[in-house]
Amino acid sequence: MALALLEPPTNTNPQTALSLSQKAPTYYKSQASWSLPYPLSLFVNNESQEKWQAYENIFLACLRTGDNQSAYLYLEELTDRFGKDNERVTALRGLYEEATANNDKELEDVMKHYEEILKEDPSVFAIRKRRIALLRSLGRTAEAISALTNLVDTSPTDAEAWSELADLYLTQGAYDQAIFSLEEVLLVMPNAWNIHAKLGEVIYLSANHKDAGPEQLKGLSESMRRFCRSIELCDDYLRGYYGLKLTTNRLLDALQSTKKSQQVASDPLAGDLAPPSIDAVKKLNEVATAKLAEIVRRGTAGEKGWDGYSASELIAARELLDRGTQQIQR
């Protein structure tokens, strides 16, 4: 429970969120409230950064599981502690209003409230992001993209905003823009293995929408390199090995069907690399196959240190391996 309380909300799985939500009333009663106002409350023993991080995480868990009553209690505690004008508290209150809205009209009212706040102070980034999230949930994708573009122009090192922008572009099939956005994320976080894998996925999708030939071969080769970088940074990253297996399967077919005269030549000035050799791709395919098989076997068995994979990921990996086995048998 203690570790789950401090774990980032984005890393909390549904089971953990439900557990936190169920324990919310008990945990709330166990925390004695102070009798002194802020900042004198800082001298009370129960005042700590961990406590307020736990309050926020439980608040988010309660919203996820529909326990709005408990969520409201924690929101009020955060408001009393930090003040209703605090930027983070304002964003959390907006999130609560979004979650408890019963129809689109009420969501539009929340939107108007966000816009009123931004008219007074456009620099409240937490509210700008909540507005963008609300635009997306209302299906106003073009407006969300426009708002995100303005946001990254103002704050070009905001990796979260660039990643969200890439995701929005991807939903519209704008692969080049999505690739550019993910590359911007990597400028800020060059060792983010999950972003390297995500970029590999987008490049792979883009290559599959091109006609067979040099451009598709170039895209598949770049995708493979991104997945290689991903697993280089995180040795047991299932998504990276899955992408490497998928990409090398396609790349082997493309290399064997494309004449050498049609293959992309190396161009150092443009940053292009020559396509990998068939032998190199085969070796990488074998590595991906062996590692995926190990992850599926040990992850399914629930071995210690191998229990962090979701059931859906393991099922998808097994299906990919089975597909390869069926092709060999044929």
C-alpha positions in Angstrom: 0.0 0.0 0.0 2.8 2.4 0.9 4.6 2.0 -2.4 1.3 2.3 -4.4 0.5 5.5 -2.6 3.6 7.2 -4.0 3.7 5.6 -7.4 3.0 7.9 -10.3 -0.7 7.7 -11.4 0.4 6.9 -15.0 2.1 3.7 -13.7 -0.9 2.5 -11.6 -2.7 -0.5 -13.1 -6.5 -0.9 -12.7 -6.1 -3.4 -9.9 -3.9 -1.1 -7.9 -6.2 1.9 -8.5 -9.2 -0.1 -7.3 -7.3 -1.2 -4.2 -6.4 2.4 -3.4 -9.9 3.6 -4.0 -11.3 0.9 -1.6 -8.9 1.9 1.1 -9.5 5.7 0.6 -12.1 6.1 3.5 -9.9 4.3 6.0 -6.7 6.1 5.0 -8.5 9.4 5.2 -9.6 8.8 8.8 -6.1 7.7 9.8 -4.6 11.0 8.8 -5.1 13.5 11.7 -5.8 17.0 10.4 -3.9 19.9 11.8 -5.4 22.7 13.8 -3.0 25.4 12.6 -3.3 27.3 9.3 -0.6 27.3 6.6 2.4 28.0 7.0 2.3 27.2 10.7 1.1 23.7 9.7 4.5 23.0 8.3 5.7 22.5 11.8 3.2 19.7 12.5 4.6 16.2 12.3 2.1 14.9 9.7 3.2 17.6 7.2 5.3 16.0 4.4 5.6 15.9 0.6 4.8 12.2 0.6 1.5 12.8 2.4 0.2 15.2 -0.3 1.5 13.0 -3.1 -0.5 10.1 -1.6 -3.6 12.3 -1.3 -3.3 13.3 -5.0 -2.8 9.7 -6.1 -5.8 8.4 -4.0 -7.9 11.3 -5.4 -7.0 10.2 -9.0 -7.6 6.5 -8.1 -11.1 7.3 -6.7 -12.0 9.2 -9.9 -10.9 6.3 -12.0 -13.1 3.9 -10.1 -16.1 6.2 -9.8 -15.8 6.9 -6.1 -16.6 10.6 -6.5 -17.5 11.0 -2.8 -14.1 10.0 -1.6 -12.4 11.9 -4.4 -14.2 15.1 -3.2 -12.9 14.6 0.4 -9.3 14.4 -0.8 -9.8 17.3 -3.1 -11.0 19.5 -0.3 -8.0 18.5 1.9 -5.7 19.5 -1.0 -7.6 22.7 -1.4 -7.4 23.6 2.3 -3.7 22.9 2.3 -2.6 24.7 -0.8 -5.4 27.1 -1.5 -8.0 27.1 -4.3 -5.8 29.4 -6.5 -2.9 27.0 -6.6 -2.3 25.9 -10.2 -2.2 22.2 -9.5 -5.2 22.3 -7.3 -7.2 24.2 -9.9 -6.3 21.6 -12.5 -7.4 18.8 -10.1 -10.7 20.5 -9.4 -11.2 20.9 -13.1 -10.5 17.2 -13.5 -13.1 16.4 -10.8 -15.7 18.5 -12.6 -14.9 16.7 -15.9 -15.3 13.3 -14.3 -18.6 14.2 -12.6 -20.2 15.9 -15.6 -23.3 14.1 -16.7 -23.5 15.4 -20.3 -21.7 17.4 -22.9 -23.4 20.7 -21.8 -21.7 20.4 -18.4 -18.4 19.6 -20.1 -18.8 22.7 -22.2 -19.4 24.7 -18.9 -16.1 23.3 -17.6 -14.4 24.3 -20.9 -15.7 27.9 -20.5 -14.3 27.9 -16.9 -10.9 26.9 -18.3 -11.1 29.6 -20.9 -12.0 32.3 -18.3 -8.9 31.3 -16.2 -6.7 31.4 -19.3 -8.0 34.9 -20.2 -6.7 36.1 -16.9 -3.5 34.2 -17.0 -2.5 32.4 -20.2 0.6 31.0 -18.5 -1.3 28.5 -16.3 0.0 25.4 -18.2 -1.9 22.9 -16.0 -5.2 24.4 -17.2 -4.0 24.7 -20.8 -3.3 21.0 -20.7 -6.7 20.2 -19.1 -8.4 22.2 -21.8 -6.6 20.3 -24.5 -7.5 17.0 -22.9 -11.1 18.1 -22.7 -11.1 19.2 -26.4 -9.9 15.7 -27.3 -12.5 13.9 -25.2 -15.2 16.0 -26.9 -13.9 14.9 -30.3 -12.6 18.4 -31.3 -9.3 17.0 -32.5 -8.4 19.8 -34.8 -8.8 22.4 -32.0 -6.8 20.1 -29.7 -3.9 19.9 -32.2 -4.0 23.7 -32.7 -3.9 24.3 -28.9 -1.0 21.8 -28.5 0.9 23.4 -31.3 0.7 26.7 -29.5 1.7 25.1 -26.3 4.9 23.5 -27.6 5.7 26.8 -29.3 5.6 28.4 -25.9 7.3 25.5 -24.1 9.4 23.6 -26.7 11.0 21.3 -24.0 7.7 19.9 -22.8 8.1 16.2 -23.6 4.6 15.3 -22.4 3.0 17.9 -24.8 5.1 16.7 -27.7 4.1 13.1 -27.0 0.4 14.0 -26.8 0.7 15.9 -30.1 2.3 12.9 -31.7 -0.6 10.7 -30.6 -3.1 13.2 -31.9 -1.4 13.3 -35.3 -1.3 9.5 -35.4 -5.1 9.3 -34.9 -5.4 11.5 -38.1 -2.9 9.4 -40.1 -0.4 12.3 -40.2 2.7 10.0 -39.8 5.3 12.6 -40.8 4.1 15.1 -38.2 3.8 12.3 -35.6 7.4 11.2 -36.3 8.6 14.8 -36.0 6.9 15.2 -32.6 8.4 12.0 -31.2 11.8 13.1 -32.4 11.3 16.3 -30.4 10.5 14.2 -27.3 13.8 12.3 -27.8 15.7 15.6 -27.9 14.5 16.2 -24.4 14.6 12.6 -23.2 17.2 10.8 -25.4 17.2 7.6 -23.2 13.5 7.1 -23.1 13.3 3.5 -24.4 9.5 3.5 -24.7 9.7 6.6 -27.0 12.2 4.9 -29.2 9.9 2.0 -29.5 6.9 4.3 -30.1 8.8 6.0 -32.9 9.7 2.7 -34.4 6.0 1.8 -34.4 5.0 5.0 -36.2 7.8 4.7 -38.8 6.7 1.1 -39.3 3.1 2.2 -39.9 4.2 4.9 -42.3 6.4 2.4 -44.3 3.5 0.0 -44.6 1.4 2.8 -46.3 4.1 3.2 -49.0 4.4 1.2 -52.2 7.1 -1.5 -52.1 10.4 -0.1 -53.1 13.3 2.0 -51.8 11.2 4.4 -49.6 9.4 1.5 -47.9 12.7 -0.3 -47.4 14.2 2.9 -45.9 11.3 3.2 -43.5 11.5 -0.4 -42.4 15.2 -0.2 -41.8 14.9 2.9 -39.7 12.0 1.3 -37.7 14.2 -1.7 -37.0 17.0 0.6 -35.8 14.6 2.4 -33.4 13.5 -0.9 -31.9 17.2 -1.9 -31.5 17.9 1.3 -29.6 14.9 0.6 -27.4 16.0 -2.8 -26.3 19.6 -1.5 -26.0 18.3 0.9 -23.3 16.0 -1.6 -21.6 17.0 -5.3 -22.0 13.7 -6.9 -21.1 11.4 -4.4 -22.8 8.7 -6.6 -24.4 7.3 -3.9 -26.7 10.8 -3.4 -28.1 11.4 -7.0 -28.9 7.9 -7.4 -30.3 8.5 -4.5 -32.7 11.9 -5.9 -33.6 10.4 -9.3 -34.4 7.6 -7.7 -36.5 9.9 -5.3 -38.3 12.6 -7.9 -39.2 9.9 -10.2 -40.5 8.7 -7.5 -42.9 12.2 -6.4 -43.7 13.4 -9.9 -44.7 10.5 -10.1 -47.2 11.3 -6.6 -48.5 15.0 -7.2 -48.9 14.5 -10.5 -50.7 12.0 -9.0 -53.1 13.8 -5.7 -53.8 16.6 -5.7 -56.3 20.0 -4.4 -55.1 19.8 -1.7 -57.8 16.6 -0.4 -56.3 17.8 -0.3 -52.7 18.5 3.0 -51.0 22.1 4.0 -51.0 23.9 5.4 -48.0 23.9 9.2 -47.9 25.8 10.7 -45.0 24.9 14.3 -45.9 21.1 13.5 -45.7 21.7 11.2 -42.7 20.5 8.1 -44.6 22.0 4.7 -43.9 22.2 1.9 -46.3 19.8 -1.0 -45.7 21.1 -3.7 -43.5 22.2 -7.0 -44.9 19.9 -10.0 -45.0 22.2 -11.9 -42.6 22.2 -9.1 -40.1 18.4 -8.9 -40.2 18.1 -12.7 -39.8 20.3 -12.6 -36.7 18.3 -9.8 -35.1 15.1 -11.7 -35.9 16.5 -14.8 -34.1 17.5 -12.6 -31.1 14.0 -11.1 -30.9 12.4 -14.6 -31.3 14.5 -16.1 -28.5 13.9 -13.1 -26.1 10.2 -13.0 -26.7 9.9 -16.7 -26.1 11.7 -16.3 -22.8 9.6 -13.4 -21.7 6.4 -15.2 -22.6 7.5 -18.4 -20.8 8.8 -16.8 -17.6 6.2 -14.0 -17.6 3.3 -16.4 -17.9 4.7 -18.6 -15.1 4.9 -15.5 -12.9 8.6 -15.9 -12.1 10.1 -13.4 -9.7 11.4 -10.4 -11.7 9.3 -11.4 -14.7 5.8 -10.5 -13.4 5.6 -6.9 -14.6 4.1 -7.8 -18.0 0.4 -7.4 -18.6 -1.6 -10.5 -19.7 -2.6 -8.8 -23.0 1.1 -8.1 -23.8 2.0 -11.7 -23.2 -0.9 -13.0 -25.3 0.1 -10.7 -28.2 3.7 -11.8 -28.0 2.6 -15.5 -28.0 0.4 -14.9 -31.1 3.3 -13.3 -33.0 5.6 -16.2 -32.2 2.9 -18.7 -33.1 2.4 -16.9 -36.5 6.0 -17.3 -37.2 5.9 -21.0 -36.3 2.9 -21.6 -38.7 4.7 -19.9 -41.6 7.8 -22.2 -41.1 5.6 -25.3 -41.0 3.9 -24.3 -44.2 
